[in-house]
Amino acid sequence: MNDFYPKYSLVFFLGSFCLFGLSCESKDVVHHYREEIFSEFQPLVSDSHEGHKHQEDSQDTQWVLPSGWSESPGSGMRLASLYPDPANQDVHCTIVQLGPEAGNLEANIVRWLGQLGITDPDDEVLSAFLSRQKRFQTVDHHQGVLINFEEYLSDNAEVGMLAAMIRFESIIIFVKLMAPPNVIDAVEDAFFQLCQSFSGPSA
């Protein structure tokens, strides 16, 4: 009977050692697995900064929100308001959808100039200004024009404007941002990328 307890103790010791070893090994496997999962999904955090696509319905006008901007839904003809700096709701970009009756580019530029306090622009100056504005194509190959009104601003102007007019088959999209000139300079590239990202309603 005395021989039984040493043998039992030895078996118990060996069994405990194996269980301990298995426990340590399983912890290492779980830890390694968690690292792999984190590594696999980590790039998605970076990808999220590339903007997201506005798409309520496959028939809707769509665009890609610039990195760092926020968006709130619009109503009626205004599809949405976009905010280059989510912390500053005073600076916002509007997206408006109108029909073909919205007028030609020159008439809309005259209207936008009026919003900047510039009335009755000289026809020749306006024509030359229009010829210098940037033409572009959207992702689905529709024509657009980007207008920066910097040339019309005085040195001490407090507000400037970026605007774009994009013509689709049955609608016209107007994108407009009014802000201090230094803000206009900072967001112009993102604004242009936004305008290029538009695609029109499906036929």
C-alpha positions in Angstrom: 0.0 0.0 0.0 2.9 2.3 0.6 4.0 1.7 -3.0 0.6 2.9 -4.3 0.9 6.5 -3.2 4.3 7.3 -4.8 3.0 5.8 -8.1 -0.3 7.8 -7.8 1.7 10.9 -7.0 3.9 10.4 -10.0 0.9 9.9 -12.3 -0.8 12.9 -10.9 2.3 15.0 -11.3 2.8 13.9 -14.9 -0.9 14.5 -15.7 -0.8 18.0 -14.2 2.4 18.9 -16.1 0.8 17.8 -19.4 -2.3 19.8 -18.7 -0.2 22.8 -17.9 1.8 22.5 -21.1 -1.4 22.2 -23.1 -2.8 25.2 -21.4 0.3 27.3 -22.2 0.3 26.2 -25.8 -3.4 27.0 -26.3 -2.9 30.5 -24.9 -0.1 31.1 -27.4 -2.3 29.9 -30.3 -5.2 32.2 -29.3 -2.8 35.2 -29.0 -1.3 34.5 -32.4 -4.7 34.1 -33.9 -5.8 37.5 -32.5 -2.7 39.1 -34.0 -3.5 37.7 -37.4 -7.1 38.9 -37.3 -6.0 42.4 -36.2 -3.4 42.5 -39.0 -5.9 41.3 -41.5 -8.5 44.0 -40.7 -6.2 46.9 -39.9 -6.0 48.1 -43.5 -9.7 48.7 -43.5 -9.2 51.6 -41.1 -6.9 53.3 -43.6 -9.3 52.5 -46.5 -12.1 54.2 -44.7 -10.3 57.5 -45.1 -10.6 57.3 -48.9 -14.2 58.4 -48.8 -17.5 56.6 -49.1 -20.0 56.4 -51.9 -23.4 58.1 -51.5 -26.0 55.7 -52.8 -29.5 55.5 -51.5 -30.8 53.7 -54.5 -29.3 52.4 -57.7 -31.3 55.0 -59.7 -30.0 57.9 -57.7 -27.2 60.4 -58.5 -24.1 59.1 -56.8 -20.8 60.6 -55.6 -17.8 59.8 -53.4 -17.5 61.9 -50.3 -13.9 63.3 -49.9 -11.7 62.1 -47.1 -12.5 63.9 -43.8 -15.7 65.5 -45.1 -19.1 64.8 -43.5 -22.6 64.8 -45.1 -26.1 65.5 -44.1 -29.2 64.7 -46.3 -31.0 67.4 -48.2 -34.6 67.8 -49.2 -36.3 68.7 -52.4 -33.9 69.8 -55.1 -31.0 69.9 -52.6 -29.6 66.3 -52.5 -27.2 66.9 -49.6 -25.0 69.3 -47.8 -21.3 68.4 -47.4 -19.0 69.8 -44.7 -15.2 69.9 -45.4 -14.7 70.5 -41.7 -17.3 68.6 -39.7 -16.6 70.8 -36.7 -17.5 74.0 -38.7 -21.0 73.7 -40.0 -20.8 77.3 -41.3 -18.7 76.1 -44.3 -20.7 73.7 -46.4 -21.0 72.5 -50.0 -24.5 72.0 -51.5 -25.5 69.5 -54.2 -28.6 70.6 -56.1 -30.3 68.6 -58.9 -32.4 70.5 -61.5 -33.9 69.7 -64.9 -32.7 70.9 -68.3 -34.6 74.2 -67.8 -31.8 75.2 -65.3 -30.2 77.4 -67.9 -26.8 77.6 -69.6 -23.4 77.9 -68.0 -23.0 81.7 -68.6 -26.4 82.5 -67.1 -25.6 80.5 -63.9 -22.2 82.1 -63.6 -23.8 85.6 -63.7 -26.2 84.4 -61.0 -23.3 83.1 -58.8 -21.4 86.3 -59.3 -24.5 88.2 -58.0 -24.3 86.1 -54.8 -20.7 87.4 -54.4 -22.0 90.9 -54.8 -20.7 91.3 -58.4 -23.5 92.6 -60.7 -23.6 93.3 -64.4 -20.2 91.7 -65.3 -18.6 92.9 -68.6 -19.5 90.4 -71.4 -16.0 90.2 -72.8 -14.4 89.8 -69.4 -17.0 87.1 -68.5 -16.4 85.3 -71.8 -12.7 85.2 -71.3 -13.1 84.1 -67.7 -15.4 81.3 -68.8 -12.9 80.1 -71.3 -10.2 79.6 -68.6 -12.3 77.4 -66.3 -11.5 73.7 -66.0 -13.5 71.2 -68.1 -13.7 67.6 -66.9 -15.4 64.3 -67.3 -17.2 62.4 -64.5 -16.5 58.7 -63.8 -19.4 57.8 -66.1 -18.1 60.2 -68.9 -20.5 63.1 -68.5 -19.3 66.7 -69.1 -18.7 69.2 -66.3 -17.1 72.6 -65.7 -15.4 73.7 -62.5 -15.5 77.4 -61.7 -13.3 79.2 -59.2 -14.3 82.8 -58.9 -11.0 83.9 -57.4 -10.3 86.2 -60.4 -13.3 88.3 -59.6 -12.5 88.8 -55.9 -10.8 91.9 -54.4 -7.7 91.5 -52.3 -9.8 92.0 -49.1 -12.7 89.8 -50.1 -14.1 87.8 -47.2 -16.0 85.2 -49.2 -15.1 83.2 -52.4 -16.8 80.5 -54.3 -16.2 77.2 -56.0 -19.0 75.9 -58.2 -19.5 73.1 -60.8 -22.1 72.3 -63.3 -22.4 68.7 -64.5 -24.8 67.9 -67.3 -26.4 64.4 -67.5 -29.0 63.2 -70.0 -32.1 64.4 -68.1 -30.7 66.4 -65.2 -28.1 69.0 -64.3 -26.1 68.8 -61.1 -24.9 72.0 -59.4 -22.2 71.7 -56.7 -21.4 74.9 -54.8 -19.2 75.9 -51.9 -18.9 79.5 -50.5 -16.2 80.1 -47.9 -13.3 82.5 -47.1 -10.7 82.5 -49.8 -8.1 80.7 -47.7 -10.6 77.8 -47.2 -11.4 77.7 -50.9 -7.6 77.3 -51.6 -7.4 74.5 -49.1 -10.4 72.4 -50.3 -10.2 73.0 -54.1 -8.5 69.7 -54.9 -11.0 67.7 -52.8 -13.9 69.7 -54.4 -12.6 68.8 -57.8 -12.3 65.1 -57.0 -15.8 65.2 -55.6 -17.1 66.6 -58.9 -15.3 64.0 -60.9 -16.8 61.2 -58.8 -20.4 61.9 -59.8 -22.4 59.4 -61.8 -25.9 60.1 -63.0 -29.2 58.2 -62.5 -29.4 54.9 -64.4 -31.4 55.1 -67.6 
